[in-house]
Amino acid sequence: YQRRVRGSLSMEHQTLSQQIRKHIEKEEITYSFEFFPPRTPQGLVNLYLKLERLAQLEPTFIDVTWGAGGSTSTLTPVICINAQKYLGLQANMHLTCTNMHLETISQALKLCTQNDIKNLVTLRGDPPRGEEWIQIEGGFAHASDLVKYVRKEYGSYFNITVAGYPEKHVDSPSYAEDLQHLKSKVDAGADMIITQVFFSATSFLKFEKDCREIGIEVPILPGVMPIINARSIFNICNLSGCSLPSEIRDKLESIKDDPNAVKEYGIQQCTQMCKELLDNGVKALHFYCLNEEKSTVAILQNLGLIDLYVSKRILPWIKPKQDYRAAESVRPVHWLHRPKSYIARTEKWRTFPNSTWKDQSLNFEKLDVEKLKSLHPLTQDQKLKYWGSNPSSPDDITSVFVSYYSGSIPYIPWRDISRLAKLKEQDKNFVDIVRSGFLVINYLTKLNGISSSDSNHGWGGPGGLLYQKEYIEFFVSPADWNILQRTLDKHPSLKYQASTETGETVGNIHSPIALTWGVWPDKEIVQPNIIDRKSFDVWKEEAYYLWSDWFSLYADDSHSRQLIQNAASSYYLVCLLNSDFTKGADDNLIRRVLMEKEF
C-alpha cells in the first residue's frame, strides 16, 4: 500500500499551514503526532526518548497539550522548546483559556517568541476533572477570543491552529451552530484546523465537506487515535461526546481484558480508517499518540508511509527547527551522537557554516556541565547496572564497550542518543575492534556513490549520490597507541589526530576534511560532516570530561574509581579516517590495521 510521502526540503521559511498546503498541492501525505506532558520526572525522560526516536520519521510537526485547567502550563513550553532545539521537531504548542489569566497567557506567548515557537493550538480547554468550565476574571471565554488576542498582539508571527468537532462539541447546542462557531475562529485568524478524535471515516469526510460549504478554506487535519486501552476509549467517548460505532464497541467489549488483543485490534481498526481517509483524498493525518509510539508507528508502516520517507532526511543529523540556524549544513563529526551538547556549545553563533567548513573564527562555548546533561539522564542505579558496580581491571572497561556495541546496554557516556534498529546492527560490526582494545565512541561507514534515497544511509532528497570516507574514533592505551602511530605513518591514505587529556594534538590533519558529501544535479555539493583540528581540540576536552560520568559512580578511595580515572588521564583519544574512498581502494584497511595487529 505504497503512497507518495512528503519530503522536508525547502520548507523552513514557510508557515506550518503553508507547508501543509504545499504538500496537499503536490499530493504528498503528511503525518503529525500529539503528546501530553508526563506527571513524573521518569515519564518526561521516557517522552524525550520517544520523541527522539520519532524524530527520525520526520513528522510535519508535533503538538503538546496544555493540560486540563492549565495544569501543565510550565512543562508544555519546555517540551516544545527542547523538541525544536535538540530534536529537530517542529512544535505546535497548545494554549488554552481555562484558568488562564491574561498575564499568564501573555507570558507564555512572550516565551514562545523568545524561543522560536511559532505554532499555537488555541483552545478553550477542559476544566480539571470533576469541575465545570468557568471563565476566570480577566480571561477569555472562547477560543475565538484567544485567537483574536494573539492576532492583535503578534500579527502574523504565529501559525494558529484551532479545534474542529466532526460530531460537534459536547457543550454545543447543535452541529450547525458548532460549525458556525468554528468558522468564527477561522474568521478571527486561525490558519488550520485539527479535529477531535472520531472512529468513522464517514464522520470526518462529512464534516470536511460541511466546512467547505460554509466557506472554511483552511487545511483541516483529521485527528485519529489508535485504540490502546478499551476502558480509556469508552471514557474518552463519554466525555467528548464522540460516538463509537457499535461494531467497534462490541469488539472491544469482547477483548477488553486482553491488553495485547486490544492494541492489535486498535492498529487494525485505525489502519483501515486511515486507508479510507487517504482513498478519499485526505493528505494529512494527525495521531493522538497518548504518549505511546508503537501503535502509531505500526499504522504508518501498514499504510506504507514510513519506509519511503526514512531515506529523505534533509541531512544525516537532526537539524534544529530554529530560524537563526536555518542555513546550517555542516558540523564537525565528533558531536554526531551528542547533538544537544553541540547545539549548546554553538548557541551564541549567529552565522553557521553552510556547504563547507570555512569560518575558522567561530568560537565554541566553554564546557558547561549543566548544558552537557542529557534530555534523558540515567539514574545512578541504571549507570551501575550498565557500566558495572565494581570494575576492577581494564578488561572490565572494555567489556562495557563490548556490551554496548553488541546491543546489551543502551548507552555509554559518549553516545547520548537512542539508536534505531538499523544502527544497532551496524554497531555489531565493531565488537571485535573493541575487544582488541580500541574503545570506539564514533564511526562512519564508507559510501561511494550510493543513492541519496538509500533506505539505510540516504539523506538530502532523491536524485543525488552520496559519498563518505571511513572514519573511526576511539580511546586506546598509551602502549598500543605508540605502536599504532608508527604503523599509521606507513599508509598515506590514513589521516589521524590524537591526544591525551592534557597533551598536544598530534597527527597529519592540518586543514578541514570533508567526511560526508552529497551531489545533486540542481544544487551545490553539501558536506554535512567534517573533521578539523580546531574542533577536535574543543571536542577532546568534552570527551575526556565524560569519563567523570562513569568514575563518579564510585567512592573516592575505591579501586574502581581509580581504574576509570587512570584510563581517562592516560588513554589517547584518536580520530582515524581513510581518505581513499574510491573503487578499488582497500575497504578493510582501517580494520586490518586495528584488528590484525599489523603493528
Disulfide bonds with the S-S distance in Angstrom:
none
